[in-house]
Structure formats: C-alpha cells, structure tokens
Amino acid sequence: MEKFALLARLEAKPGKEQETEDFIKSALPIAQAELETVRWYALKIGPSTFGIFDTFPSEGGREAHLAGDIAKALMAKAPDLLASDPVIEKVDLLAIK
C-alpha cells in the first residue's frame, strides 16, 4: 500500500496553457515505466493551473521519482512554460480507498 506521495502545482504562462497541458500528459508513459510509482495523475485545476499527484510505497520510490526523467523534463521546460517555479510538496498518505 502506498504511504508516500507528491503533489506538484504548476501555473502556465499566458498563452502556454495548451503546451503545458500537452507536456504533462506526455509524461504518462514515463510514469508507467517507473516501478515504484503506483499511481500517477495529471490534473487540470483551472484554465492555467495544472498539477501532478503520484503515490509510492516507500520514501525511496518517491525520491527516485524526484530524481527521474519526469522531474528532469519538467525542470528543463519550466522556464519556457511556467509563470513561476513548480510547487512540489511531499505528502504522507493517511488513508486510501
């Protein structure tokens, strides 16, 4: 069972909303290949606000994800796509259904 998660909040630059959405959705195959990533969700919170929520069975899995290909790609694209730095929070899961 997952006990660890990440919640990332991303704010697209004006005019970069669709490109940001497409970029986030394109990360799905990478997440699917990560053995320690149990669940991975790409979110659209508002017209220019996006998020990623993912869960892990261990702290090691969460740290591997933070050092992985999605995080690297996000940081490389952030200056072009995002209005501000991504807000990435470590979350401990208390209950799951």
KAPE-V479445 format. One record per run of one state. SS is the DSSP state (~ for helix, > for strand, _ for the rest). FROM is the first residue (numbers start at 1). LEN is the number of residues. If there is no record, write none. Layout:
BEGIN
ss->SS from->FROM len->LEN
ss->SS from->FROM len->LEN
END
This chain:
BEGIN
ss->_ from->1 len->3
ss->> from->4 len->9
ss->_ from->13 len->4
ss->~ from->17 len->10
ss->_ from->27 len->1
ss->~ from->28 len->6
ss->_ from->34 len->3
ss->> from->37 len->8
ss->_ from->45 len->4
ss->> from->49 len->8
ss->_ from->57 len->2
ss->~ from->59 len->8
ss->_ from->67 len->2
ss->~ from->69 len->13
ss->> from->82 len->1
ss->_ from->83 len->4
ss->> from->87 len->6
ss->_ from->93 len->5
END
